Amino acid sequence: MIKTGDAVRDGQGNSYQLGQLLGRGLWGRSWVVRRESDERLYVLKTPLAPEDFRGELPGAEAFFAACREALLEQGRLYEQARFPFLPRLLDRFTLSDGQPALLLPRFPETLERRMVESPTIGGLLDSLLAVVKLLRELDGEPGFHGALRPSNVLFNERGEIFLSDFATPAVRKHFARLAGTVPGGQPWLPPELAESPSAPWGPGADTYALAMVLWRGLVAGEALPPWPRAGLDKAAQLALKDRAVERMKLEIGRAHG
């Protein structure tokens, strides 16, 4: 078990101190770590472990094996570096408890953070259009992202976009087992995928996720209604349109004020 304040070592003897736990996903955790030799910050990604759960987890052995498989497959995808908008794998090593770990660059900003701190429709649309252009470059395996959400859209210091945590074959294969432990379900996935482990994955998952991100951006600042899993009826569409027009007028007014 690792926790904030612990030190871990890579295969070259470099020591890293664990800082903030950035979050937990379907199959792994992400930590901010500081390399002790030069104080530089990175991100350490590890698979989920028993300490991430309270009580006994049914099918625990198969679940944790799936988490490790997903992490290692993500590492191979980054290592291949087929696309310039994938995070660069800096190192992979084994922790003292035998768990695999990936060392990745630390990006200063995510789309999630931008949507919280400076939500503008114009900025959100610019970001989503840039993401669409990157998705069009995908070919071969996986051919689509499959797990798009604001926290997986990263920005470097120059504002360039990187996409992380793809739904690789291992994630899709074990999706029902992995998703079953996440409270609140998977609102970024279309219902046919989130609710049916046998449904085929494809680019439609990304289209749905982008629409959900846009919806969430449009209703920012309000008490969020339930995720529109069944779509929007005519009244909801009109209300959303009015909301978008109102916000764009306000943003244009501020820009010229």
CYANA upper distance limits for C-alpha pairs under 8 A (distance plus 0.5 A):
  1 MET  CA     49 ALA  CA      8.26
  1 MET  CA     51 GLU  CA      7.46
  1 MET  CA     97 ASP  CA      7.57
  2 ILE  CA      6 ASP  CA      6.92
  3 LYS  CA     18 LEU  CA      7.41
  4 THR  CA     17 GLN  CA      8.35
  4 THR  CA     18 LEU  CA      5.48
  4 THR  CA     19 GLY  CA      5.65
  4 THR  CA     20 GLN  CA      6.96
  4 THR  CA     21 LEU  CA      7.77
  5 GLY  CA     17 GLN  CA      6.55
  5 GLY  CA     18 LEU  CA      5.69
  5 GLY  CA     19 GLY  CA      6.64
  6 ASP  CA     17 GLN  CA      6.22
  6 ASP  CA     18 LEU  CA      5.98
  7 ALA  CA     15 SER  CA      6.87
  7 ALA  CA     16 TYR  CA      5.88
  7 ALA  CA     17 GLN  CA      4.83
  7 ALA  CA     18 LEU  CA      6.64
  8 VAL  CA     15 SER  CA      6.14
  8 VAL  CA     16 TYR  CA      5.79
  8 VAL  CA     17 GLN  CA      6.96
  8 VAL  CA     18 LEU  CA      8.11
  8 VAL  CA     95 LEU  CA      7.29
  8 VAL  CA     96 SER  CA      8.17
  9 ARG  CA     13 GLY  CA      6.20
  9 ARG  CA     14 ASN  CA      5.92
  9 ARG  CA     15 SER  CA      4.98
  9 ARG  CA     16 TYR  CA      6.70
  9 ARG  CA     95 LEU  CA      7.76
 10 ASP  CA     14 ASN  CA      6.04
 10 ASP  CA     15 SER  CA      7.27
 10 ASP  CA     91 ASP  CA      8.42
 10 ASP  CA     92 ARG  CA      8.13
 10 ASP  CA     93 PHE  CA      6.13
 10 ASP  CA     94 THR  CA      7.82
 10 ASP  CA     95 LEU  CA      8.24
 11 GLY  CA     93 PHE  CA      6.50
 11 GLY  CA     94 THR  CA      8.33
 14 ASN  CA     35 ARG  CA      7.64
 14 ASN  CA     36 GLU  CA      8.10
 14 ASN  CA     37 SER  CA      7.87
 15 SER  CA     35 ARG  CA      6.43
 15 SER  CA     36 GLU  CA      6.30
 15 SER  CA     37 SER  CA      7.95
 16 TYR  CA     33 VAL  CA      6.32
 16 TYR  CA     34 ARG  CA      5.72
 16 TYR  CA     35 ARG  CA      4.89
 16 TYR  CA     36 GLU  CA      6.25
 17 GLN  CA     33 VAL  CA      5.87
 17 GLN  CA     34 ARG  CA      5.70
 17 GLN  CA     35 ARG  CA      7.07
 17 GLN  CA     36 GLU  CA      7.48
 18 LEU  CA     31 TRP  CA      7.11
 18 LEU  CA     32 VAL  CA      6.77
 18 LEU  CA     33 VAL  CA      5.07
 18 LEU  CA     34 ARG  CA      7.21
 19 GLY  CA     31 TRP  CA      6.97
 19 GLY  CA     32 VAL  CA      5.61
 19 GLY  CA     33 VAL  CA      5.82
 19 GLY  CA     34 ARG  CA      7.70
 20 GLN  CA     31 TRP  CA      6.28
 20 GLN  CA     32 VAL  CA      5.85
 20 GLN  CA     33 VAL  CA      8.21
 21 LEU  CA     29 ARG  CA      7.97
 21 LEU  CA     30 SER  CA      6.59
 21 LEU  CA     31 TRP  CA      4.96
 21 LEU  CA     32 VAL  CA      6.96
 22 LEU  CA     29 ARG  CA      8.00
 22 LEU  CA     30 SER  CA      5.83
 22 LEU  CA     31 TRP  CA      5.82
 22 LEU  CA     32 VAL  CA      7.24
 23 GLY  CA     29 ARG  CA      6.29
 23 GLY  CA     30 SER  CA      6.14
 23 GLY  CA     31 TRP  CA      7.94
 24 ARG  CA     28 GLY  CA      6.35
 24 ARG  CA     29 ARG  CA      4.90
 24 ARG  CA     30 SER  CA      7.05
 24 ARG  CA     48 LEU  CA      8.46
 25 GLY  CA     29 ARG  CA      6.79
 26 LEU  CA     67 CYS  CA      8.49
 26 LEU  CA    178 LEU  CA      6.19
 26 LEU  CA    179 ALA  CA      6.61
 26 LEU  CA    181 THR  CA      8.48
 26 LEU  CA    182 VAL  CA      7.45
 27 TRP  CA     47 PRO  CA      6.29
 27 TRP  CA     48 LEU  CA      6.15
 27 TRP  CA     66 ALA  CA      8.14
 27 TRP  CA     67 CYS  CA      5.09
 27 TRP  CA     68 ARG  CA      8.16
 27 TRP  CA     70 ALA  CA      7.21
 27 TRP  CA     71 LEU  CA      7.71
 27 TRP  CA    178 LEU  CA      7.00
 28 GLY  CA     45 LYS  CA      7.12
 28 GLY  CA     46 THR  CA      5.92
 28 GLY  CA     47 PRO  CA      4.53
 28 GLY  CA     48 LEU  CA      5.15
 28 GLY  CA     67 CYS  CA      7.14
 28 GLY  CA     71 LEU  CA      7.54
 29 ARG  CA     45 LYS  CA      6.11
 29 ARG  CA     46 THR  CA      5.89
 29 ARG  CA     47 PRO  CA      6.68
 29 ARG  CA     48 LEU  CA      6.73
 30 SER  CA     43 VAL  CA      6.95
 30 SER  CA     44 LEU  CA      6.15
 30 SER  CA     45 LYS  CA      5.00
 30 SER  CA     46 THR  CA      7.12
 31 TRP  CA     43 VAL  CA      5.96
 31 TRP  CA     44 LEU  CA      5.58
 31 TRP  CA     45 LYS  CA      6.89
 32 VAL  CA     41 LEU  CA      7.23
 32 VAL  CA     42 TYR  CA      6.35
 32 VAL  CA     43 VAL  CA      5.22
 32 VAL  CA     44 LEU  CA      6.88
 32 VAL  CA    106 ARG  CA      8.02
 33 VAL  CA     41 LEU  CA      6.14
 33 VAL  CA     42 TYR  CA      5.79
 33 VAL  CA     43 VAL  CA      6.27
 33 VAL  CA     44 LEU  CA      6.91
 34 ARG  CA     39 GLU  CA      6.06
 34 ARG  CA     40 ARG  CA      6.06
 34 ARG  CA     41 LEU  CA      5.06
 34 ARG  CA     42 TYR  CA      6.85
 35 ARG  CA     39 GLU  CA      5.65
 35 ARG  CA     40 ARG  CA      5.93
 35 ARG  CA     41 LEU  CA      6.91
 35 ARG  CA     42 TYR  CA      8.13
 36 GLU  CA     40 ARG  CA      8.18
 41 LEU  CA    105 PRO  CA      8.38
 41 LEU  CA    106 ARG  CA      6.98
 42 TYR  CA    103 LEU  CA      7.39
 42 TYR  CA    104 LEU  CA      6.51
 42 TYR  CA    105 PRO  CA      5.59
 42 TYR  CA    106 ARG  CA      5.17
 43 VAL  CA    103 LEU  CA      6.36
 43 VAL  CA    104 LEU  CA      5.60
 43 VAL  CA    105 PRO  CA      6.42
 43 VAL  CA    106 ARG  CA      5.79
 44 LEU  CA    101 ALA  CA      7.13
 44 LEU  CA    102 LEU  CA      6.18
 44 LEU  CA    103 LEU  CA      5.30
 44 LEU  CA    104 LEU  CA      6.84
 45 LYS  CA     71 LEU  CA      8.48
 45 LYS  CA    101 ALA  CA      6.12
 45 LYS  CA    102 LEU  CA      5.61
 45 LYS  CA    103 LEU  CA      7.06
 45 LYS  CA    104 LEU  CA      8.21
 46 THR  CA     71 LEU  CA      7.71
 46 THR  CA     99 GLN  CA      7.80
 46 THR  CA    100 PRO  CA      6.94
 46 THR  CA    101 ALA  CA      5.31
 46 THR  CA    102 LEU  CA      7.19
 47 PRO  CA     64 PHE  CA      8.12
 47 PRO  CA     67 CYS  CA      5.87
 47 PRO  CA     68 ARG  CA      5.95
 47 PRO  CA     71 LEU  CA      6.70
 47 PRO  CA     99 GLN  CA      7.87
 47 PRO  CA    100 PRO  CA      7.80
 47 PRO  CA    101 ALA  CA      7.98
 48 LEU  CA     52 ASP  CA      6.98
 48 LEU  CA     64 PHE  CA      7.22
 48 LEU  CA     67 CYS  CA      6.71
 48 LEU  CA     68 ARG  CA      8.37
 49 ALA  CA     53 PHE  CA      8.31
 49 ALA  CA     64 PHE  CA      7.16
 53 PHE  CA     57 LEU  CA      7.87
 56 GLU  CA     60 ALA  CA      8.29
 59 GLY  CA     63 PHE  CA      6.64
 60 ALA  CA     64 PHE  CA      6.58
 61 GLU  CA     65 ALA  CA      6.66
 62 ALA  CA     66 ALA  CA      6.67
 63 PHE  CA     67 CYS  CA      6.89
 63 PHE  CA    177 ARG  CA      7.01
 63 PHE  CA    178 LEU  CA      7.31
 64 PHE  CA     68 ARG  CA      6.81
 65 ALA  CA     69 GLU  CA      6.68
 66 ALA  CA     70 ALA  CA      6.58
 66 ALA  CA    170 ALA  CA      7.82
 66 ALA  CA    171 VAL  CA      8.35
 66 ALA  CA    174 HIS  CA      6.97
 66 ALA  CA    178 LEU  CA      8.17
 67 CYS  CA     71 LEU  CA      6.76
 67 CYS  CA    178 LEU  CA      8.13
 68 ARG  CA     72 LEU  CA      6.69
 68 ARG  CA     99 GLN  CA      8.36
 68 ARG  CA    100 PRO  CA      7.68
 69 GLU  CA     73 GLU  CA      6.60
 69 GLU  CA    170 ALA  CA      6.95
 70 ALA  CA     74 GLN  CA      6.63
 70 ALA  CA    168 THR  CA      7.87
 70 ALA  CA    170 ALA  CA      5.76
 70 ALA  CA    171 VAL  CA      6.19
 71 LEU  CA     75 GLY  CA      6.75
 71 LEU  CA    100 PRO  CA      8.44
 71 LEU  CA    101 ALA  CA      8.42
 71 LEU  CA    102 LEU  CA      8.42
 72 LEU  CA     76 ARG  CA      6.84
 72 LEU  CA    100 PRO  CA      8.09
 73 GLU  CA     77 LEU  CA      6.80
 73 GLU  CA    168 THR  CA      7.58
 73 GLU  CA    170 ALA  CA      7.51
 74 GLN  CA     78 TYR  CA      6.87
 74 GLN  CA    165 ASP  CA      7.39
 74 GLN  CA    166 PHE  CA      7.77
 74 GLN  CA    168 THR  CA      7.47
 75 GLY  CA     79 GLU  CA      6.53
 75 GLY  CA     89 LEU  CA      7.21
 75 GLY  CA     92 ARG  CA      8.19
 75 GLY  CA    102 LEU  CA      7.17
 76 ARG  CA     80 GLN  CA      6.66
 77 LEU  CA     81 ALA  CA      7.35
 77 LEU  CA     82 ARG  CA      8.49
 78 TYR  CA     82 ARG  CA      8.48
 78 TYR  CA     86 LEU  CA      6.72
 78 TYR  CA     87 PRO  CA      6.76
 78 TYR  CA     88 ARG  CA      6.28
 78 TYR  CA     89 LEU  CA      5.97
 79 GLU  CA     88 ARG  CA      7.33
 79 GLU  CA     89 LEU  CA      5.96
 81 ALA  CA     86 LEU  CA      7.25
 81 ALA  CA     88 ARG  CA      7.53
 83 PHE  CA    138 LEU  CA      8.28
 85 PHE  CA    134 LEU  CA      7.96
 85 PHE  CA    161 ILE  CA      7.01
 85 PHE  CA    162 PHE  CA      5.00
 85 PHE  CA    163 LEU  CA      6.68
 86 LEU  CA    162 PHE  CA      5.98
 86 LEU  CA    163 LEU  CA      6.13
 86 LEU  CA    164 SER  CA      6.94
 87 PRO  CA    104 LEU  CA      7.42
 87 PRO  CA    105 PRO  CA      7.51
 87 PRO  CA    162 PHE  CA      6.77
 87 PRO  CA    163 LEU  CA      7.60
 87 PRO  CA    164 SER  CA      7.08
 88 ARG  CA    104 LEU  CA      6.86
 88 ARG  CA    105 PRO  CA      7.38
 89 LEU  CA    102 LEU  CA      7.65
 89 LEU  CA    103 LEU  CA      6.87
 89 LEU  CA    104 LEU  CA      5.86
 89 LEU  CA    105 PRO  CA      8.22
 90 LEU  CA    102 LEU  CA      8.21
 90 LEU  CA    103 LEU  CA      5.94
 90 LEU  CA    104 LEU  CA      5.96
 90 LEU  CA    105 PRO  CA      7.74
 91 ASP  CA    102 LEU  CA      6.56
 91 ASP  CA    103 LEU  CA      5.56
 91 ASP  CA    104 LEU  CA      7.80
 92 ARG  CA    100 PRO  CA      7.79
 92 ARG  CA    101 ALA  CA      6.19
 92 ARG  CA    102 LEU  CA      5.11
 92 ARG  CA    103 LEU  CA      6.54
 93 PHE  CA    100 PRO  CA      6.41
 93 PHE  CA    101 ALA  CA      6.02
 93 PHE  CA    102 LEU  CA      7.26
 94 THR  CA     98 GLY  CA      6.25
 94 THR  CA     99 GLN  CA      6.09
 94 THR  CA    100 PRO  CA      4.98
 94 THR  CA    101 ALA  CA      6.43
 95 LEU  CA     99 GLN  CA      5.81
 95 LEU  CA    100 PRO  CA      6.68
 95 LEU  CA    101 ALA  CA      7.29
107 PHE  CA    154 LEU  CA      6.86
107 PHE  CA    155 PHE  CA      6.58
107 PHE  CA    156 ASN  CA      5.80
107 PHE  CA    157 GLU  CA      8.13
108 PRO  CA    154 LEU  CA      8.47
108 PRO  CA    155 PHE  CA      7.16
108 PRO  CA    156 ASN  CA      6.59
108 PRO  CA    157 GLU  CA      7.22
109 GLU  CA    113 ARG  CA      6.94
109 GLU  CA    114 ARG  CA      7.81
109 GLU  CA    154 LEU  CA      6.48
109 GLU  CA    155 PHE  CA      5.72
109 GLU  CA    156 ASN  CA      7.37
110 THR  CA    114 ARG  CA      6.90
110 THR  CA    150 PRO  CA      7.29
110 THR  CA    151 SER  CA      6.29
110 THR  CA    152 ASN  CA      7.71
110 THR  CA    153 VAL  CA      6.14
110 THR  CA    154 LEU  CA      4.90
110 THR  CA    155 PHE  CA      6.30
111 LEU  CA    115 MET  CA      6.57
111 LEU  CA    127 SER  CA      8.45
111 LEU  CA    150 PRO  CA      5.30
111 LEU  CA    151 SER  CA      6.67
111 LEU  CA    152 ASN  CA      8.22
111 LEU  CA    153 VAL  CA      6.01
111 LEU  CA    154 LEU  CA      6.90
111 LEU  CA    155 PHE  CA      8.15
112 GLU  CA    116 VAL  CA      6.96
112 GLU  CA    150 PRO  CA      4.98
112 GLU  CA    151 SER  CA      5.59
112 GLU  CA    153 VAL  CA      8.29
113 ARG  CA    117 GLU  CA      6.50
113 ARG  CA    151 SER  CA      8.36
114 ARG  CA    118 SER  CA      5.90
114 ARG  CA    119 PRO  CA      6.86
115 MET  CA    119 PRO  CA      5.08
115 MET  CA    120 THR  CA      8.19
115 MET  CA    124 LEU  CA      7.97
115 MET  CA    217 GLY  CA      7.21
115 MET  CA    220 ALA  CA      8.42
119 PRO  CA    123 GLY  CA      7.86
119 PRO  CA    124 LEU  CA      7.73
119 PRO  CA    217 GLY  CA      7.58
119 PRO  CA    220 ALA  CA      7.80
120 THR  CA    124 LEU  CA      6.65
120 THR  CA    217 GLY  CA      8.42
120 THR  CA    251 GLU  CA      7.74
121 ILE  CA    125 LEU  CA      6.53
121 ILE  CA    217 GLY  CA      7.52
121 ILE  CA    218 LEU  CA      7.46
121 ILE  CA    244 ALA  CA      8.33
121 ILE  CA    247 ARG  CA      7.92
121 ILE  CA    248 MET  CA      7.28
122 GLY  CA    126 ASP  CA      6.68
122 GLY  CA    248 MET  CA      8.26
123 GLY  CA    127 SER  CA      6.75
124 LEU  CA    128 LEU  CA      6.68
124 LEU  CA    214 LEU  CA      7.94
124 LEU  CA    217 GLY  CA      7.66
125 LEU  CA    129 LEU  CA      6.53
125 LEU  CA    214 LEU  CA      8.22
126 ASP  CA    130 ALA  CA      6.74
127 SER  CA    131 VAL  CA      6.74
128 LEU  CA    132 VAL  CA      6.69
128 LEU  CA    210 LEU  CA      7.54
129 LEU  CA    133 LYS  CA      6.89
130 ALA  CA    134 LEU  CA      7.03
130 ALA  CA    161 ILE  CA      8.22
131 VAL  CA    135 LEU  CA      6.72
131 VAL  CA    161 ILE  CA      7.96
132 VAL  CA    136 ARG  CA      6.81
133 LYS  CA    137 GLU  CA      7.39
134 LEU  CA    138 LEU  CA      7.68
135 LEU  CA    144 PHE  CA      7.08
135 LEU  CA    145 HIS  CA      7.82
138 LEU  CA    142 PRO  CA      8.05
138 LEU  CA    143 GLY  CA      5.45
138 LEU  CA    144 PHE  CA      6.73
139 ASP  CA    143 GLY  CA      5.02
139 ASP  CA    144 PHE  CA      8.21
142 PRO  CA    167 ALA  CA      8.43
142 PRO  CA    168 THR  CA      6.93
142 PRO  CA    169 PRO  CA      8.13
143 GLY  CA    202 GLY  CA      8.38
143 GLY  CA    203 PRO  CA      8.03
144 PHE  CA    202 GLY  CA      7.03
144 PHE  CA    203 PRO  CA      5.81
144 PHE  CA    206 ASP  CA      7.59
145 HIS  CA    166 PHE  CA      5.53
145 HIS  CA    167 ALA  CA      6.56
145 HIS  CA    203 PRO  CA      8.02
145 HIS  CA    206 ASP  CA      6.97
146 GLY  CA    166 PHE  CA      6.66
146 GLY  CA    167 ALA  CA      5.45
146 GLY  CA    201 TRP  CA      7.88
146 GLY  CA    202 GLY  CA      7.68
146 GLY  CA    203 PRO  CA      7.62
146 GLY  CA    205 ALA  CA      6.00
146 GLY  CA    206 ASP  CA      6.25
147 ALA  CA    152 ASN  CA      8.46
147 ALA  CA    165 ASP  CA      7.43
147 ALA  CA    166 PHE  CA      6.18
147 ALA  CA    167 ALA  CA      5.90
147 ALA  CA    188 TRP  CA      8.04
147 ALA  CA    189 LEU  CA      7.91
147 ALA  CA    205 ALA  CA      8.15
147 ALA  CA    206 ASP  CA      7.84
147 ALA  CA    209 ALA  CA      8.40
148 LEU  CA    152 ASN  CA      6.71
148 LEU  CA    153 VAL  CA      8.05
148 LEU  CA    166 PHE  CA      8.14
148 LEU  CA    188 TRP  CA      7.60
148 LEU  CA    206 ASP  CA      6.73
148 LEU  CA    209 ALA  CA      6.40
148 LEU  CA    210 LEU  CA      8.00
149 ARG  CA    153 VAL  CA      7.43
149 ARG  CA    188 TRP  CA      6.90
149 ARG  CA    209 ALA  CA      7.08
149 ARG  CA    210 LEU  CA      8.38
149 ARG  CA    213 VAL  CA      7.60
150 PRO  CA    213 VAL  CA      7.54
152 ASN  CA    163 LEU  CA      6.31
152 ASN  CA    164 SER  CA      5.59
152 ASN  CA    165 ASP  CA      6.99
153 VAL  CA    161 ILE  CA      7.22
153 VAL  CA    162 PHE  CA      6.53
153 VAL  CA    163 LEU  CA      5.54
153 VAL  CA    164 SER  CA      7.20
154 LEU  CA    161 ILE  CA      6.06
154 LEU  CA    162 PHE  CA      5.49
154 LEU  CA    163 LEU  CA      6.68
154 LEU  CA    164 SER  CA      7.99
155 PHE  CA    159 GLY  CA      5.70
155 PHE  CA    160 GLU  CA      5.88
155 PHE  CA    161 ILE  CA      5.25
155 PHE  CA    162 PHE  CA      6.71
156 ASN  CA    160 GLU  CA      6.04
156 ASN  CA    161 ILE  CA      7.33
156 ASN  CA    162 PHE  CA      8.31
167 ALA  CA    171 VAL  CA      5.85
167 ALA  CA    172 ARG  CA      6.64
168 THR  CA    172 ARG  CA      6.83
169 PRO  CA    173 LYS  CA      6.41
170 ALA  CA    174 HIS  CA      6.69
171 VAL  CA    175 PHE  CA      5.92
171 VAL  CA    178 LEU  CA      8.34
172 ARG  CA    201 TRP  CA      8.31
174 HIS  CA    178 LEU  CA      6.65
175 PHE  CA    179 ALA  CA      6.25
175 PHE  CA    197 PRO  CA      7.29
176 ALA  CA    180 GLY  CA      6.48
176 ALA  CA    197 PRO  CA      6.08
177 ARG  CA    181 THR  CA      8.04
178 LEU  CA    182 VAL  CA      8.14
179 ALA  CA    185 GLY  CA      7.53
179 ALA  CA    186 GLN  CA      7.97
180 GLY  CA    185 GLY  CA      8.27
182 VAL  CA    186 GLN  CA      8.48
185 GLY  CA    194 ALA  CA      8.16
186 GLN  CA    194 ALA  CA      6.73
187 PRO  CA    227 TRP  CA      7.32
187 PRO  CA    229 ARG  CA      8.14
188 TRP  CA    208 TYR  CA      7.67
188 TRP  CA    209 ALA  CA      5.44
188 TRP  CA    212 MET  CA      6.89
188 TRP  CA    213 VAL  CA      8.48
189 LEU  CA    193 LEU  CA      6.93
189 LEU  CA    194 ALA  CA      6.36
189 LEU  CA    205 ALA  CA      6.51
189 LEU  CA    208 TYR  CA      7.18
189 LEU  CA    209 ALA  CA      6.65
190 PRO  CA    194 ALA  CA      6.75
190 PRO  CA    205 ALA  CA      6.70
190 PRO  CA    208 TYR  CA      6.54
190 PRO  CA    209 ALA  CA      8.12
190 PRO  CA    229 ARG  CA      8.15
191 PRO  CA    195 GLU  CA      6.14
191 PRO  CA    196 SER  CA      8.41
191 PRO  CA    229 ARG  CA      7.34
192 GLU  CA    196 SER  CA      6.26
192 GLU  CA    199 ALA  CA      7.13
193 LEU  CA    197 PRO  CA      7.09
193 LEU  CA    198 SER  CA      8.48
193 LEU  CA    199 ALA  CA      6.22
193 LEU  CA    200 PRO  CA      8.03
193 LEU  CA    201 TRP  CA      7.68
193 LEU  CA    205 ALA  CA      8.49
201 TRP  CA    205 ALA  CA      7.48
202 GLY  CA    206 ASP  CA      8.43
203 PRO  CA    207 THR  CA      7.12
204 GLY  CA    208 TYR  CA      6.66
205 ALA  CA    209 ALA  CA      6.71
206 ASP  CA    210 LEU  CA      6.63
207 THR  CA    211 ALA  CA      6.82
208 TYR  CA    212 MET  CA      6.77
209 ALA  CA    213 VAL  CA      6.71
210 LEU  CA    214 LEU  CA      6.73
211 ALA  CA    215 TRP  CA      6.64
212 MET  CA    216 ARG  CA      6.60
213 VAL  CA    217 GLY  CA      6.64
214 LEU  CA    218 LEU  CA      6.67
215 TRP  CA    219 VAL  CA      6.90
216 ARG  CA    220 ALA  CA      6.60
216 ARG  CA    224 LEU  CA      8.40
218 LEU  CA    240 LEU  CA      7.88
218 LEU  CA    243 ARG  CA      7.58
218 LEU  CA    244 ALA  CA      6.69
219 VAL  CA    224 LEU  CA      7.33
219 VAL  CA    240 LEU  CA      8.33
219 VAL  CA    243 ARG  CA      8.13
220 ALA  CA    224 LEU  CA      8.10
228 PRO  CA    232 LEU  CA      6.84
232 LEU  CA    236 ALA  CA      5.99
232 LEU  CA    237 GLN  CA      6.37
233 ASP  CA    237 GLN  CA      6.68
234 LYS  CA    238 LEU  CA      6.77
235 ALA  CA    239 ALA  CA      6.72
236 ALA  CA    240 LEU  CA      6.57
237 GLN  CA    241 LYS  CA      6.60
238 LEU  CA    242 ASP  CA      6.67
239 ALA  CA    243 ARG  CA      6.64
240 LEU  CA    244 ALA  CA      6.66
241 LYS  CA    245 VAL  CA      6.73
242 ASP  CA    246 GLU  CA      6.56
243 ARG  CA    247 ARG  CA      6.69
244 ALA  CA    248 MET  CA      6.63
245 VAL  CA    249 LYS  CA      6.68
246 GLU  CA    250 LEU  CA      6.85
247 ARG  CA    251 GLU  CA      6.66
248 MET  CA    252 ILE  CA      6.54
249 LYS  CA    253 GLY  CA      6.54
250 LEU  CA    254 ARG  CA      6.72
251 GLU  CA    255 ALA  CA      6.69
252 ILE  CA    256 HIS  CA      6.85
253 GLY  CA    257 GLY  CA      6.12
